[in-house]
Amino acid sequence: MKKLSILILCLTLTNCQVYGNLKENLRIKKEEKAKIREFCKEYEGFISVGMPKKCLSFVMGRSIRQNESCNSRTGCITQYVYYDFYVYVKDGKVTSWRSK
């Protein structure tokens, strides 16, 4: 009986610790989202050239697909595919976009 009580106590403490870590991670993610939201406030509702990549998902949501193209002349350009248009990002900044 004593071993069972100790086992239950250990499992409970472990679960509490895991829950506490998970809760802390969620709190940190909420704080990060709030910081990104504040940083991207000026772009709310529209895309502009020079806009940081992290603000793109804040403004547009998650893209359907991402394609990356690299060559020696232009470097690497990432194409974010949304339902009705494409957004192009180079060096972490939006460079252009176009409709499908």
Backbone as CSV, one residue per row, in Angstrom:
resi,resn,N_x,N_y,N_z,CA_x,CA_y,CA_z,C_x,C_y,C_z
1,MET,0.828,-1.195,0.000,0.000,0.000,0.000,0.870,1.255,0.000
2,LYS,1.958,1.206,0.775,2.852,2.343,0.857,3.503,2.639,-0.494
3,LYS,3.917,1.558,-1.212,4.545,1.727,-2.521,3.563,2.349,-3.506
4,LEU,2.315,1.921,-3.458,1.297,2.460,-4.345,1.073,3.947,-4.078
5,SER,1.025,4.344,-2.814,0.848,5.755,-2.452,2.017,6.589,-2.956
6,ILE,3.226,6.055,-2.807,4.413,6.777,-3.267,4.391,6.896,-4.787
7,LEU,4.007,5.822,-5.490,3.921,5.842,-6.945,2.915,6.880,-7.410
8,ILE,1.739,6.907,-6.792,0.700,7.883,-7.143,1.194,9.302,-6.878
9,LEU,1.866,9.522,-5.779,2.404,10.842,-5.453,3.443,11.264,-6.484
10,CYS,4.326,10.358,-6.875,5.352,10.673,-7.879,4.716,11.008,-9.219
11,LEU,3.721,10.222,-9.630,3.043,10.500,-10.891,2.331,11.842,-10.855
12,THR,1.710,12.138,-9.743,1.011,13.410,-9.586,1.990,14.574,-9.655
13,LEU,3.099,14.460,-8.954,4.102,15.534,-8.982,4.688,15.699,-10.374
14,THR,4.959,14.600,-11.055,5.496,14.675,-12.416,4.497,15.343,-13.339
15,ASN,3.234,14.935,-13.252,2.208,15.545,-14.091,2.058,17.029,-13.780
16,CYS,2.142,17.398,-12.513,2.064,18.804,-12.128,3.234,19.584,-12.722
17,GLN,4.410,18.978,-12.691,5.587,19.654,-13.234,5.453,19.807,-14.750
18,VAL,5.021,18.761,-15.438,4.821,18.830,-16.885,3.758,19.863,-17.213
19,TYR,2.649,19.852,-16.465,1.582,20.825,-16.679,2.092,22.250,-16.456
20,GLY,2.900,22.418,-15.405,3.469,23.738,-15.123,4.381,24.210,-16.245
21,ASN,5.212,23.302,-16.773,6.090,23.653,-17.892,5.285,24.005,-19.131
22,LEU,4.247,23.221,-19.407,3.390,23.488,-20.548,2.690,24.833,-20.408
23,LYS,2.188,25.098,-19.222,1.503,26.367,-18.953,2.460,27.543,-19.138
24,GLU,3.695,27.398,-18.682,4.715,28.450,-18.833,5.043,28.668,-20.307
25,ASN,5.188,27.579,-21.068,5.471,27.702,-22.499,4.339,28.402,-23.234
26,LEU,3.096,28.095,-22.884,1.950,28.762,-23.505,1.926,30.245,-23.162
27,ARG,2.279,30.587,-21.932,2.324,31.988,-21.518,3.378,32.734,-22.326
28,ILE,4.543,32.106,-22.516,5.621,32.730,-23.281,5.177,32.931,-24.730
29,LYS,4.517,31.924,-25.320,4.050,32.056,-26.700,3.032,33.186,-26.831
30,LYS,2.153,33.335,-25.850,1.184,34.435,-25.875,1.902,35.780,-25.824
31,GLU,2.937,35.877,-24.989,3.707,37.116,-24.899,4.427,37.410,-26.210
32,GLU,4.991,36.368,-26.839,5.665,36.553,-28.126,4.682,37.024,-29.190
33,LYS,3.493,36.417,-29.228,2.473,36.829,-30.185,2.069,38.286,-29.956
34,ALA,1.950,38.670,-28.707,1.588,40.054,-28.399,2.677,41.015,-28.874
35,LYS,3.944,40.633,-28.695,5.052,41.477,-29.164,5.046,41.584,-30.684
36,ILE,4.819,40.455,-31.370,4.763,40.478,-32.835,3.587,41.318,-33.301
37,ARG,2.440,41.152,-32.655,1.256,41.936,-33.015,1.531,43.430,-32.876
38,GLU,2.190,43.824,-31.797,2.523,45.236,-31.585,3.525,45.712,-32.632
39,PHE,4.540,44.877,-32.917,5.566,45.228,-33.906,4.959,45.383,-35.298
40,CYS,3.970,44.555,-35.636,3.383,44.535,-36.976,2.136,45.405,-37.100
41,LYS,1.833,46.170,-36.078,0.596,46.961,-36.056,0.469,47.893,-37.263
42,GLU,1.570,48.469,-37.703,1.522,49.408,-38.825,1.153,48.730,-40.145
43,TYR,1.332,47.408,-40.229,1.019,46.671,-41.454,-0.359,46.024,-41.419
44,GLU,-1.099,46.233,-40.360,-2.370,45.541,-40.170,-3.313,45.749,-41.354
45,GLY,-3.670,44.640,-41.999,-4.645,44.692,-43.076,-4.081,44.854,-44.469
46,PHE,-2.775,45.059,-44.635,-2.221,45.196,-45.974,-0.761,44.747,-46.014
47,ILE,-0.294,44.468,-47.220,1.088,44.058,-47.444,1.825,45.234,-48.062
48,SER,3.093,45.389,-47.716,3.889,46.429,-48.366,5.309,45.924,-48.591
49,VAL,5.970,46.470,-49.589,7.355,46.113,-49.872,8.208,46.549,-48.689
50,GLY,9.108,45.675,-48.268,9.965,45.966,-47.123,9.404,45.468,-45.804
51,MET,8.176,44.970,-45.828,7.540,44.449,-44.622,8.295,43.209,-44.143
52,PRO,8.566,43.085,-42.841,9.260,41.898,-42.329,8.450,40.622,-42.544
53,LYS,9.150,39.514,-42.777,8.509,38.225,-43.030,7.609,37.801,-41.872
54,LYS,8.035,38.086,-40.636,7.215,37.650,-39.501,5.868,38.382,-39.456
55,CYS,5.785,39.553,-40.065,4.513,40.275,-40.111,3.599,39.730,-41.211
56,LEU,4.182,39.043,-42.192,3.387,38.490,-43.285,2.343,37.506,-42.766
57,SER,2.744,36.589,-41.899,1.774,35.621,-41.371,0.776,36.292,-40.432
58,PHE,1.177,37.359,-39.775,0.252,38.112,-38.916,-0.843,38.762,-39.759
59,VAL,-0.446,39.326,-40.905,-1.398,40.032,-41.771,-2.212,39.054,-42.619
60,MET,-1.540,38.040,-43.204,-2.175,37.168,-44.183,-2.641,35.825,-43.627
61,GLY,-2.111,35.418,-42.495,-2.396,34.076,-42.001,-1.397,33.098,-42.586
62,ARG,-1.653,31.831,-42.385,-0.733,30.788,-42.859,-0.873,30.596,-44.367
63,SER,0.258,30.487,-45.056,0.230,30.267,-46.504,-0.117,28.812,-46.808
64,ILE,-0.612,28.575,-48.015,-0.937,27.219,-48.454,0.348,26.432,-48.701
65,ARG,1.316,27.105,-49.304,2.564,26.448,-49.681,3.688,27.475,-49.737
66,GLN,4.926,26.997,-49.596,6.103,27.849,-49.725,7.051,27.205,-50.726
67,ASN,7.537,27.991,-51.665,8.511,27.516,-52.642,9.755,28.371,-52.513
68,GLU,10.925,27.734,-52.510,12.169,28.498,-52.417,12.982,28.289,-53.682
69,SER,13.489,29.383,-54.213,14.294,29.344,-55.423,15.611,30.058,-55.143
70,CYS,16.721,29.393,-55.423,18.045,29.980,-55.181,18.890,29.931,-56.448
71,ASN,19.595,31.022,-56.713,20.606,31.026,-57.764,21.696,32.030,-57.406
72,SER,22.803,31.982,-58.119,23.957,32.817,-57.765,23.724,34.301,-58.051
73,ARG,22.831,34.616,-58.972,22.610,36.015,-59.344,21.699,36.743,-58.361
74,THR,20.578,36.113,-57.992,19.596,36.798,-57.131,19.607,36.325,-55.690
75,GLY,20.288,35.226,-55.394,20.245,34.674,-54.045,18.988,33.834,-53.889
76,CYS,18.522,33.676,-52.666,17.332,32.850,-52.398,16.091,33.721,-52.231
77,ILE,15.059,33.336,-52.929,13.771,34.023,-52.838,12.726,32.977,-52.457
78,THR,11.909,33.290,-51.465,10.837,32.388,-51.046,9.510,32.931,-51.546
79,GLN,8.732,32.052,-52.163,7.409,32.409,-52.668,6.377,31.804,-51.710
80,TYR,5.536,32.656,-51.126,4.454,32.204,-50.260,3.181,32.190,-51.088
81,VAL,2.553,31.028,-51.181,1.361,30.864,-52.006,0.124,30.968,-51.114
82,TYR,-0.740,31.941,-51.445,-2.033,32.087,-50.783,-3.115,31.740,-51.797
83,TYR,-4.359,31.778,-51.428,-5.424,31.340,-52.320,-5.468,32.111,-53.625
84,ASP,-5.341,33.406,-53.580,-5.506,34.181,-54.806,-4.275,34.990,-55.221
85,PHE,-3.154,34.826,-54.533,-1.932,35.515,-54.970,-0.673,34.936,-54.341
86,TYR,0.469,35.422,-54.851,1.789,35.001,-54.396,2.498,36.182,-53.749
87,VAL,3.250,35.909,-52.695,4.062,36.949,-52.046,5.518,36.472,-52.074
88,TYR,6.434,37.357,-52.478,7.848,37.003,-52.600,8.654,37.674,-51.494
89,VAL,9.515,36.879,-50.845,10.318,37.361,-49.718,11.786,37.041,-49.976
90,LYS,12.636,38.036,-49.749,14.085,37.845,-49.861,14.741,38.504,-48.660
91,ASP,15.668,37.810,-48.039,16.390,38.322,-46.857,15.449,38.777,-45.750
92,GLY,14.343,38.057,-45.573,13.421,38.346,-44.487,12.491,39.524,-44.716
93,LYS,12.457,40.061,-45.954,11.596,41.209,-46.273,10.760,40.912,-47.507
94,VAL,9.525,41.398,-47.523,8.662,41.261,-48.696,9.235,42.119,-49.814
95,THR,9.444,41.494,-50.990,9.981,42.239,-52.132,8.913,42.565,-53.156
96,SER,7.909,41.671,-53.303,6.831,41.919,-54.263,5.712,40.914,-54.028
97,TRP,4.608,41.101,-54.751,3.504,40.153,-54.751,2.749,40.306,-56.050
98,ARG,1.982,39.261,-56.369,1.186,39.307,-57.596,-0.030,38.404,-57.460
99,SER,-1.070,38.713,-58.229,-2.282,37.894,-58.249,-2.051,36.675,-59.126
100,LYS,-2.816,35.636,-58.880,-2.729,34.440,-59.717,-3.329,34.700,-61.069
